[in-house]
Amino acid sequence: MRRGFVFTLDALLSLLLVTLFATSIVGIMSQGSVYSTYMRSQNKYLAENTLLTLRTVPLNQIVPAGVIRNWTESGVLVGSLVSPDMDPLDIVSTYWATGPIYPTLDLRHKAEIILGYILNKTLQGYDYQLLINNYTSPYLTRAGGSYSEAPDVSPATLIMSGYAYNQTPRGYMARAYLTRAAFVRSDLFGWMRVLAGGFSSSGYSNSLDVISTINIPTDSQNDIYEANGNFVHRFLEQEDVYINGNHVALSGTEPNAPNIKNYLVPGKNVIRMYFHDSAYYGSYYRYTIGIGSGTTVYVKYKSNSLRAGNPGLIKVYNVTSQYTGFIYLFENFVPGNITGINMVFKVKGAQVVRLYYGLGANLYLLLEKTVDPNSVQTVEFTNSEIENALASIGVSYENLSKMVFDFVVAIDAKYYTSDDQFHYGGASYYSYSCPASDCGGERERVLYGYPDSYVQISYIPRTVITRYSIPLSIPIGYDTPTYSGYTGYHCGGDTYKTMTIQYTLPSKAIPWYADLWVGYCFAGSTTQYLEENGNTFYSGPNGVYALRIAYSKIYPWMMRPGSNTFKAELETGVDNGGTSFRYQVTRGIIKYFIEAYAGYGDVFPYILQGYPTYRGYNLTYYYSDGTNTYERDILVGDPPYKPLSVDDLNPARYAVDDAILRLFNNLNYIDDKNPDEWRVVPYDGSQQNPIDVDLPEGVKIETASMGNIPGLFKPIQITLRVWREKP
């Protein structure tokens, strides 16, 4: 039998037949006026996402085990009423409803302790105030001043409904959620620029060896459906590519490695790019070698893993330059508000390591540190050093939080404003040499890769990711963008000033971020305008090292369910040869989540069909991979099992049936015949309306009776206000 989601009726509630209090979401409502500023929009999402986390994630997944243990021993968690497996708002609302029954337990104060601890840890860097039915306290507030005086207060409200003490029993409730799911997913891996001098001071052609690792979930064996690579090098040099030690033949068209499926394996894949033999052209030698913009690998596979990755952790490549210094461009992006940046680089043969910040055509030297070229040493640029250095040029983390931002790490290399070029230690004159006093002489330099070297960006995410979040994506292929505003034939092909991309998000999608690896043709810095759905969300300088556009949902009109149109435009005159987009050289990915969770629903007169003779179902459902539809079986609850088809479910009568269909409704995100109408035939999971997730073997499905639920009581309103701390 196949096992694919956890289904549970909260056993704790069956123990509370008299003092029972269960909760469910009626809705999350945004309040206040339309926000006109970027930060106010971010505060709004933070408030809503915080409430969502408090409502959907169990307490023991938010609070450390030691704190849970202390609360249990001290009585903050009253075991006869609540459990650490409940989400925080379940616990708080239970205390709020039963507090008058047990006045000596001081339950409302215990609720304040729990919420106060979580809010203090979660909303660092923000002021906040939480109200429960207009009640608040110092435990629920952190404010440097009155919120009424703050310019960017963003409230979110959640209404809890539940069941009160000593009312007439009414029936049963149920919830269902996934812990694993097999689904088809796509990943796009992009490479940053790494450049070195083309020739040594002795006249030898330099070589640059770049080794990195990409990870594919280990359970994807025999299920890697498609993979291709595009490995771009600088003009007038040779490039050899190896995947897991096997040489990859490159063609002349993009992607230039159109089928690398058989080179890849589940788990870690080592990709090596070796650049060498820079050539003579006209009256000069190519002065740099290395990775060009547009270097990417696309993989499509099937997996059970819900791993979403962490965009804030940048795993540095292993880099070896035979004779000269080199530079490493970090075009960074995180889908949230940045709170800290820390960089660690382990080097050998280096004399000086410099950190630059790039904005348009300008590079600003932030920090530099001298090391011993005769030894292996680790250089760290700490958060305080980086933050203070950025502040000295008028840049804050808030500035960096909207989209892509550039750092350049120079290993024995230095940027000269006199010619707007990097010069490399150990390079020849025509390779833009850097004086030995600034960059050292001719020798091998090594930058050791992750985990010895990394960039760690800490941030407050705009999208809450729970253990029930299924990571999905929409690939943007080379032929997806459309182009307009022809600017001529440059960089080996046609170029344009405007690029437009259309994509469609499912109605149930929770957007994460868009990541586009862009093919630019550079002729100096220019202004770039980015808009989505007709509204501009960025206008500013486009860096001469740019190779990426990434953004998240920073305004409500972005990345919305349904059709979306993204447009990028460069301030480039037609036919003037300015910086422009290369035709069909851009590809990317749109990332989003489907929440595989169905919380407590309505109250029903019966728990499941055939109860108590049967304690669960052997349920037949249907799954589609986009091409074919497959019949599947899954066990629900405990034996003995009643054989049942999805078509036989009765969501108007049975709590379990309703919970299954509410979950299946979430998992039917591609072609739902009746979106969000789970009680309408054809049911989600039926042959006429299959779900889009294959529920794998090995995931336990449990049921627990939650009967004798008392009657409805007056709803509790919870409001969270969030705003920035005053500087």
KOLMI-629691 format. One record per residue (C-alpha): residue number from 0; x, y, z. Coordinates in steps of 0.5 Angstrom, whole numbers, plus 500, padded with zeros to 3 digits. Example, Ala and Ser with C-alpha at 12.3 -4.5 7.8 and 13.67 -1.06 7.14 Angstrom:
residues 2
ATOM:pos:c1:c2:c3
ATOM:0:525:491:516
ATOM:1:527:498:514
END
This chain:
residues 727
ATOM:pos:c1:c2:c3
ATOM:0:500:500:500
ATOM:1:502:507:499
ATOM:2:503:512:504
ATOM:3:503:519:503
ATOM:4:500:524:508
ATOM:5:499:525:516
ATOM:6:492:525:518
ATOM:7:490:527:525
ATOM:8:484:528:529
ATOM:9:487:532:535
ATOM:10:487:526:541
ATOM:11:489:532:546
ATOM:12:482:534:545
ATOM:13:478:528:546
ATOM:14:481:528:553
ATOM:15:478:535:554
ATOM:16:471:533:554
ATOM:17:469:538:559
ATOM:18:474:544:558
ATOM:19:475:543:551
ATOM:20:477:549:546
ATOM:21:480:548:539
ATOM:22:481:553:534
ATOM:23:481:554:527
ATOM:24:482:560:522
ATOM:25:476:564:519
ATOM:26:481:569:516
ATOM:27:487:573:516
ATOM:28:485:580:514
ATOM:29:490:586:512
ATOM:30:488:593:515
ATOM:31:489:600:514
ATOM:32:490:604:508
ATOM:33:494:602:501
ATOM:34:501:602:503
ATOM:35:505:607:499
ATOM:36:512:605:501
ATOM:37:517:599:500
ATOM:38:518:598:508
ATOM:39:511:599:510
ATOM:40:509:593:505
ATOM:41:515:589:508
ATOM:42:512:590:515
ATOM:43:505:588:512
ATOM:44:507:581:510
ATOM:45:512:580:516
ATOM:46:506:581:520
ATOM:47:501:577:516
ATOM:48:507:571:516
ATOM:49:508:571:523
ATOM:50:501:570:525
ATOM:51:501:565:520
ATOM:52:507:561:523
ATOM:53:504:562:530
ATOM:54:497:559:527
ATOM:55:500:553:523
ATOM:56:507:551:526
ATOM:57:507:547:532
ATOM:58:510:550:539
ATOM:59:516:545:539
ATOM:60:518:547:532
ATOM:61:519:554:534
ATOM:62:521:554:541
ATOM:63:528:550:543
ATOM:64:527:543:547
ATOM:65:530:546:553
ATOM:66:525:552:553
ATOM:67:519:547:552
ATOM:68:522:543:558
ATOM:69:523:549:563
ATOM:70:515:551:561
ATOM:71:513:544:562
ATOM:72:516:543:569
ATOM:73:514:550:571
ATOM:74:507:549:569
ATOM:75:507:555:564
ATOM:76:505:549:559
ATOM:77:499:545:563
ATOM:78:499:538:560
ATOM:79:492:537:562
ATOM:80:490:543:557
ATOM:81:495:544:552
ATOM:82:501:540:548
ATOM:83:507:542:545
ATOM:84:505:539:539
ATOM:85:499:545:538
ATOM:86:501:551:535
ATOM:87:502:557:539
ATOM:88:495:560:538
ATOM:89:492:554:539
ATOM:90:495:554:546
ATOM:91:494:561:547
ATOM:92:486:561:545
ATOM:93:485:555:549
ATOM:94:488:559:555
ATOM:95:484:565:554
ATOM:96:477:561:553
ATOM:97:479:556:560
ATOM:98:482:562:564
ATOM:99:476:564:568
ATOM:100:474:556:569
ATOM:101:481:556:573
ATOM:102:483:562:576
ATOM:103:488:560:580
ATOM:104:492:557:574
ATOM:105:493:564:571
ATOM:106:493:562:564
ATOM:107:492:568:561
ATOM:108:499:570:564
ATOM:109:502:564:562
ATOM:110:499:565:555
ATOM:111:503:572:555
ATOM:112:510:568:557
ATOM:113:509:564:551
ATOM:114:507:569:546
ATOM:115:512:574:548
ATOM:116:518:569:548
ATOM:117:516:567:541
ATOM:118:515:575:538
ATOM:119:522:577:542
ATOM:120:526:572:538
ATOM:121:522:572:531
ATOM:122:521:580:530
ATOM:123:528:582:532
ATOM:124:530:589:529
ATOM:125:522:591:529
ATOM:126:517:594:534
ATOM:127:511:590:535
ATOM:128:504:590:539
ATOM:129:500:584:539
ATOM:130:493:585:542
ATOM:131:488:579:544
ATOM:132:481:582:544
ATOM:133:484:589:545
ATOM:134:488:586:551
ATOM:135:495:587:551
ATOM:136:501:587:556
ATOM:137:509:589:556
ATOM:138:510:581:555
ATOM:139:506:582:548
ATOM:140:509:589:546
ATOM:141:516:592:544
ATOM:142:516:599:542
ATOM:143:521:605:543
ATOM:144:515:609:542
ATOM:145:508:609:541
ATOM:146:506:606:535
ATOM:147:501:611:533
ATOM:148:507:616:532
ATOM:149:511:611:527
ATOM:150:510:612:520
ATOM:151:510:605:517
ATOM:152:506:601:522
ATOM:153:503:595:519
ATOM:154:497:591:522
ATOM:155:495:584:521
ATOM:156:488:581:524
ATOM:157:487:573:525
ATOM:158:480:571:528
ATOM:159:480:565:531
ATOM:160:473:561:532
ATOM:161:473:555:537
ATOM:162:469:551:542
ATOM:163:467:553:549
ATOM:164:466:550:556
ATOM:165:460:546:558
ATOM:166:456:547:552
ATOM:167:452:541:548
ATOM:168:457:536:544
ATOM:169:456:537:537
ATOM:170:461:532:533
ATOM:171:468:531:530
ATOM:172:473:535:527
ATOM:173:479:533:523
ATOM:174:485:536:520
ATOM:175:490:533:515
ATOM:176:497:534:512
ATOM:177:503:532:508
ATOM:178:510:530:511
ATOM:179:513:527:504
ATOM:180:510:528:497
ATOM:181:513:525:491
ATOM:182:513:531:485
ATOM:183:516:533:479
ATOM:184:521:539:480
ATOM:185:526:544:476
ATOM:186:532:547:479
ATOM:187:536:552:475
ATOM:188:543:553:478
ATOM:189:547:559:476
ATOM:190:555:561:476
ATOM:191:558:567:478
ATOM:192:563:571:474
ATOM:193:570:569:476
ATOM:194:576:572:472
ATOM:195:583:572:472
ATOM:196:589:575:468
ATOM:197:590:572:461
ATOM:198:598:572:461
ATOM:199:603:572:467
ATOM:200:608:577:467
ATOM:201:613:572:464
ATOM:202:609:571:458
ATOM:203:606:565:459
ATOM:204:598:563:458
ATOM:205:595:563:465
ATOM:206:590:558:467
ATOM:207:584:558:471
ATOM:208:581:552:475
ATOM:209:574:553:478
ATOM:210:570:547:481
ATOM:211:563:547:484
ATOM:212:558:542:487
ATOM:213:551:542:485
ATOM:214:546:538:489
ATOM:215:540:534:487
ATOM:216:536:530:492
ATOM:217:539:523:493
ATOM:218:532:520:492
ATOM:219:531:522:485
ATOM:220:535:516:482
ATOM:221:532:514:475
ATOM:222:528:520:476
ATOM:223:532:525:473
ATOM:224:528:527:467
ATOM:225:532:532:463
ATOM:226:538:536:464
ATOM:227:542:541:460
ATOM:228:548:546:461
ATOM:229:550:552:458
ATOM:230:558:554:460
ATOM:231:560:561:457
ATOM:232:567:563:457
ATOM:233:570:570:455
ATOM:234:572:571:448
ATOM:235:579:568:446
ATOM:236:580:563:451
ATOM:237:579:555:451
ATOM:238:574:552:456
ATOM:239:574:545:458
ATOM:240:568:542:462
ATOM:241:568:536:467
ATOM:242:562:533:471
ATOM:243:564:528:476
ATOM:244:570:527:472
ATOM:245:567:526:465
ATOM:246:569:531:460
ATOM:247:563:534:457
ATOM:248:563:536:449
ATOM:249:561:543:448
ATOM:250:557:545:442
ATOM:251:556:552:439
ATOM:252:549:553:441
ATOM:253:546:555:447
ATOM:254:545:551:451
ATOM:255:552:548:449
ATOM:256:551:542:453
ATOM:257:544:540:451
ATOM:258:544:533:454
ATOM:259:548:532:461
ATOM:260:542:528:464
ATOM:261:547:522:464
ATOM:262:553:526:467
ATOM:263:549:527:473
ATOM:264:547:523:479
ATOM:265:543:523:485
ATOM:266:546:527:491
ATOM:267:553:531:490
ATOM:268:555:533:483
ATOM:269:562:536:482
ATOM:270:562:541:476
ATOM:271:569:543:474
ATOM:272:570:549:469
ATOM:273:578:549:466
ATOM:274:580:556:462
ATOM:275:586:556:459
ATOM:276:590:558:452
ATOM:277:588:565:452
ATOM:278:589:567:444
ATOM:279:592:573:441
ATOM:280:587:577:437
ATOM:281:589:583:432
ATOM:282:594:587:436
ATOM:283:593:585:443
ATOM:284:592:579:448
ATOM:285:586:577:451
ATOM:286:587:580:458
ATOM:287:582:576:462
ATOM:288:580:569:462
ATOM:289:574:566:466
ATOM:290:566:565:467
ATOM:291:562:569:462
ATOM:292:555:571:464
ATOM:293:549:566:462
ATOM:294:553:560:465
ATOM:295:547:555:468
ATOM:296:545:548:469
ATOM:297:538:546:468
ATOM:298:535:540:472
ATOM:299:528:537:472
ATOM:300:527:531:476
ATOM:301:522:527:481
ATOM:302:523:527:488
ATOM:303:520:526:495
ATOM:304:524:531:498
ATOM:305:521:538:501
ATOM:306:528:541:501
ATOM:307:527:548:499
ATOM:308:535:551:500
ATOM:309:537:557:503
ATOM:310:539:563:498
ATOM:311:542:566:504
ATOM:312:548:561:504
ATOM:313:553:562:498
ATOM:314:557:556:497
ATOM:315:564:559:494
ATOM:316:567:555:489
ATOM:317:574:552:489
ATOM:318:578:557:485
ATOM:319:586:556:482
ATOM:320:589:561:478
ATOM:321:596:558:476
ATOM:322:600:565:475
ATOM:323:596:571:477
ATOM:324:591:574:482
ATOM:325:583:573:480
ATOM:326:576:576:482
ATOM:327:570:573:484
ATOM:328:563:577:483
ATOM:329:558:575:488
ATOM:330:551:577:485
ATOM:331:547:576:491
ATOM:332:540:576:493
ATOM:333:535:574:499
ATOM:334:528:574:499
ATOM:335:527:578:505
ATOM:336:530:584:509
ATOM:337:537:583:511
ATOM:338:539:583:518
ATOM:339:547:581:517
ATOM:340:552:579:512
ATOM:341:558:575:514
ATOM:342:564:573:509
ATOM:343:569:568:510
ATOM:344:575:566:505
ATOM:345:580:561:506
ATOM:346:586:562:501
ATOM:347:593:560:499
ATOM:348:599:564:496
ATOM:349:595:571:496
ATOM:350:598:577:499
ATOM:351:592:582:500
ATOM:352:584:580:499
ATOM:353:580:586:498
ATOM:354:572:587:498
ATOM:355:568:592:493
ATOM:356:561:594:493
ATOM:357:559:595:486
ATOM:358:553:600:484
ATOM:359:552:601:476
ATOM:360:559:603:473
ATOM:361:562:604:480
ATOM:362:566:600:485
ATOM:363:567:602:492
ATOM:364:573:599:496
ATOM:365:570:597:502
ATOM:366:575:593:506
ATOM:367:582:590:505
ATOM:368:586:585:509
ATOM:369:593:583:508
ATOM:370:595:576:509
ATOM:371:602:571:508
ATOM:372:603:569:501
ATOM:373:607:563:504
ATOM:374:602:560:508
ATOM:375:594:558:508
ATOM:376:590:563:511
ATOM:377:583:565:513
ATOM:378:580:572:512
ATOM:379:574:574:515
ATOM:380:569:580:513
ATOM:381:565:581:519
ATOM:382:558:583:519
ATOM:383:560:590:523
ATOM:384:565:591:518
ATOM:385:561:590:512
ATOM:386:555:594:515
ATOM:387:560:600:517
ATOM:388:564:600:511
ATOM:389:557:600:507
ATOM:390:554:606:511
ATOM:391:561:610:510
ATOM:392:558:610:502
ATOM:393:551:611:504
ATOM:394:548:604:503
ATOM:395:544:600:508
ATOM:396:542:593:509
ATOM:397:535:596:507
ATOM:398:538:598:500
ATOM:399:540:591:499
ATOM:400:534:588:501
ATOM:401:530:589:495
ATOM:402:533:585:489
ATOM:403:540:583:487
ATOM:404:546:587:490
ATOM:405:554:586:488
ATOM:406:560:585:492
ATOM:407:567:583:488
ATOM:408:572:579:492
ATOM:409:579:581:489
ATOM:410:585:576:491
ATOM:411:591:579:489
ATOM:412:587:584:484
ATOM:413:586:591:485
ATOM:414:581:596:481
ATOM:415:583:602:478
ATOM:416:579:608:477
ATOM:417:584:611:472
ATOM:418:582:606:466
ATOM:419:575:602:470
ATOM:420:579:596:470
ATOM:421:581:590:475
ATOM:422:589:589:475
ATOM:423:592:583:477
ATOM:424:598:581:481
ATOM:425:603:577:477
ATOM:426:600:579:470
ATOM:427:603:582:464
ATOM:428:603:589:462
ATOM:429:598:587:456
ATOM:430:594:583:462
ATOM:431:593:589:466
ATOM:432:598:588:471
ATOM:433:598:590:478
ATOM:434:604:592:482
ATOM:435:607:587:487
ATOM:436:607:592:492
ATOM:437:599:592:491
ATOM:438:598:585:489
ATOM:439:604:581:489
ATOM:440:608:577:484
ATOM:441:607:571:479
ATOM:442:605:565:483
ATOM:443:599:560:484
ATOM:444:593:563:488
ATOM:445:588:558:491
ATOM:446:581:560:494
ATOM:447:578:554:498
ATOM:448:571:552:496
ATOM:449:565:551:501
ATOM:450:565:549:507
ATOM:451:572:553:508
ATOM:452:569:559:504
ATOM:453:562:562:504
ATOM:454:558:568:504
ATOM:455:552:568:509
ATOM:456:547:573:509
ATOM:457:542:573:515
ATOM:458:535:575:513
ATOM:459:528:576:515
ATOM:460:524:572:510
ATOM:461:518:575:506
ATOM:462:515:568:505
ATOM:463:514:563:511
ATOM:464:516:556:510
ATOM:465:514:550:514
ATOM:466:515:543:514
ATOM:467:508:542:510
ATOM:468:511:547:504
ATOM:469:512:543:497
ATOM:470:517:547:493
ATOM:471:515:548:486
ATOM:472:518:552:480
ATOM:473:516:555:473
ATOM:474:522:554:468
ATOM:475:523:560:464
ATOM:476:527:557:458
ATOM:477:531:561:452
ATOM:478:525:562:448
ATOM:479:520:564:453
ATOM:480:522:572:453
ATOM:481:520:576:448
ATOM:482:524:582:446
ATOM:483:523:589:443
ATOM:484:527:595:441
ATOM:485:532:592:436
ATOM:486:539:596:438
ATOM:487:543:592:433
ATOM:488:548:586:432
ATOM:489:553:586:438
ATOM:490:556:581:442
ATOM:491:556:576:437
ATOM:492:548:576:436
ATOM:493:542:581:436
ATOM:494:541:585:442
ATOM:495:535:589:444
ATOM:496:533:594:450
ATOM:497:527:591:452
ATOM:498:525:584:455
ATOM:499:519:581:457
ATOM:500:517:575:460
ATOM:501:510:572:462
ATOM:502:508:567:467
ATOM:503:502:564:470
ATOM:504:502:562:478
ATOM:505:497:557:480
ATOM:506:491:560:484
ATOM:507:494:556:491
ATOM:508:501:558:490
ATOM:509:505:562:495
ATOM:510:510:566:491
ATOM:511:517:565:493
ATOM:512:522:569:488
ATOM:513:524:570:481
ATOM:514:531:568:479
ATOM:515:533:570:472
ATOM:516:540:569:469
ATOM:517:541:574:464
ATOM:518:545:575:458
ATOM:519:547:582:457
ATOM:520:551:586:452
ATOM:521:555:591:456
ATOM:522:558:598:453
ATOM:523:558:601:460
ATOM:524:553:603:465
ATOM:525:546:605:464
ATOM:526:539:605:468
ATOM:527:535:599:468
ATOM:528:528:599:469
ATOM:529:524:593:472
ATOM:530:516:592:472
ATOM:531:511:587:474
ATOM:532:504:587:472
ATOM:533:505:594:469
ATOM:534:508:597:475
ATOM:535:515:599:476
ATOM:536:519:596:482
ATOM:537:526:598:481
ATOM:538:529:603:477
ATOM:539:537:604:478
ATOM:540:544:603:475
ATOM:541:545:597:472
ATOM:542:552:594:474
ATOM:543:558:593:468
ATOM:544:558:586:472
ATOM:545:551:584:472
ATOM:546:549:577:470
ATOM:547:542:576:474
ATOM:548:535:579:476
ATOM:549:532:576:482
ATOM:550:526:579:486
ATOM:551:521:577:491
ATOM:552:514:579:492
ATOM:553:515:586:495
ATOM:554:508:589:493
ATOM:555:501:586:493
ATOM:556:501:587:485
ATOM:557:507:582:484
ATOM:558:507:575:483
ATOM:559:500:574:484
ATOM:560:496:568:482
ATOM:561:494:567:475
ATOM:562:498:571:469
ATOM:563:504:575:471
ATOM:564:508:580:466
ATOM:565:515:582:468
ATOM:566:519:587:463
ATOM:567:526:589:464
ATOM:568:528:595:460
ATOM:569:535:598:459
ATOM:570:536:606:458
ATOM:571:539:604:451
ATOM:572:538:608:444
ATOM:573:536:604:438
ATOM:574:542:602:434
ATOM:575:547:606:439
ATOM:576:551:600:441
ATOM:577:549:601:448
ATOM:578:548:596:454
ATOM:579:543:591:451
ATOM:580:540:584:452
ATOM:581:542:579:448
ATOM:582:537:575:444
ATOM:583:535:568:447
ATOM:584:541:568:452
ATOM:585:536:569:458
ATOM:586:533:563:462
ATOM:587:531:563:469
ATOM:588:526:560:474
ATOM:589:520:562:478
ATOM:590:519:559:485
ATOM:591:513:558:489
ATOM:592:510:553:494
ATOM:593:504:549:495
ATOM:594:502:549:502
ATOM:595:500:541:504
ATOM:596:496:542:510
ATOM:597:489:542:511
ATOM:598:487:545:518
ATOM:599:481:543:522
ATOM:600:475:544:519
ATOM:601:467:544:520
ATOM:602:464:540:525
ATOM:603:461:534:523
ATOM:604:456:529:526
ATOM:605:460:523:524
ATOM:606:468:522:524
ATOM:607:469:517:518
ATOM:608:465:512:514
ATOM:609:463:505:518
ATOM:610:466:507:524
ATOM:611:467:504:529
ATOM:612:467:497:525
ATOM:613:472:501:521
ATOM:614:478:505:524
ATOM:615:481:508:517
ATOM:616:480:507:509
ATOM:617:484:504:504
ATOM:618:483:510:499
ATOM:619:484:509:492
ATOM:620:485:516:489
ATOM:621:488:519:482
ATOM:622:495:522:481
ATOM:623:497:526:474
ATOM:624:504:527:472
ATOM:625:502:532:467
ATOM:626:502:527:461
ATOM:627:499:521:464
ATOM:628:494:519:470
ATOM:629:495:514:475
ATOM:630:491:510:480
ATOM:631:494:510:487
ATOM:632:492:507:494
ATOM:633:493:510:500
ATOM:634:492:508:508
ATOM:635:488:513:512
ATOM:636:488:512:519
ATOM:637:488:505:523
ATOM:638:486:498:521
ATOM:639:481:495:520
ATOM:640:481:499:513
ATOM:641:474:500:509
ATOM:642:476:500:502
ATOM:643:474:506:499
ATOM:644:475:511:493
ATOM:645:475:518:493
ATOM:646:469:518:489
ATOM:647:465:515:495
ATOM:648:467:520:500
ATOM:649:462:524:503
ATOM:650:465:531:505
ATOM:651:458:534:508
ATOM:652:457:528:513
ATOM:653:464:526:515
ATOM:654:470:530:518
ATOM:655:475:525:515
ATOM:656:472:525:508
ATOM:657:472:533:509
ATOM:658:479:533:511
ATOM:659:482:529:506
ATOM:660:479:533:500
ATOM:661:481:539:503
ATOM:662:488:537:503
ATOM:663:487:534:496
ATOM:664:484:541:494
ATOM:665:491:544:496
ATOM:666:495:538:492
ATOM:667:491:540:485
ATOM:668:494:546:483
ATOM:669:495:545:476
ATOM:670:489:544:472
ATOM:671:483:543:478
ATOM:672:476:542:475
ATOM:673:473:546:480
ATOM:674:478:550:484
ATOM:675:477:551:492
ATOM:676:471:547:491
ATOM:677:473:541:494
ATOM:678:465:539:496
ATOM:679:464:539:489
ATOM:680:464:533:484
ATOM:681:469:531:481
ATOM:682:472:531:487
ATOM:683:480:533:487
ATOM:684:484:526:487
ATOM:685:478:523:482
ATOM:686:480:520:475
ATOM:687:477:526:472
ATOM:688:480:531:477
ATOM:689:487:528:479
ATOM:690:492:531:484
ATOM:691:499:533:482
ATOM:692:503:530:487
ATOM:693:504:523:488
ATOM:694:504:520:495
ATOM:695:510:516:497
ATOM:696:510:510:501
ATOM:697:513:510:508
ATOM:698:509:516:511
ATOM:699:505:514:516
ATOM:700:497:516:516
ATOM:701:494:516:523
ATOM:702:487:518:526
ATOM:703:485:520:533
ATOM:704:478:521:535
ATOM:705:476:528:537
ATOM:706:469:527:539
ATOM:707:464:530:543
ATOM:708:466:537:541
ATOM:709:462:543:545
ATOM:710:458:549:542
ATOM:711:461:555:538
ATOM:712:463:561:543
ATOM:713:465:568:541
ATOM:714:471:569:537
ATOM:715:477:571:539
ATOM:716:481:577:535
ATOM:717:488:577:535
ATOM:718:492:583:532
ATOM:719:499:584:531
ATOM:720:502:591:529
ATOM:721:509:591:526
ATOM:722:514:597:525
ATOM:723:521:599:524
ATOM:724:525:600:531
ATOM:725:527:608:531
ATOM:726:534:609:529
END
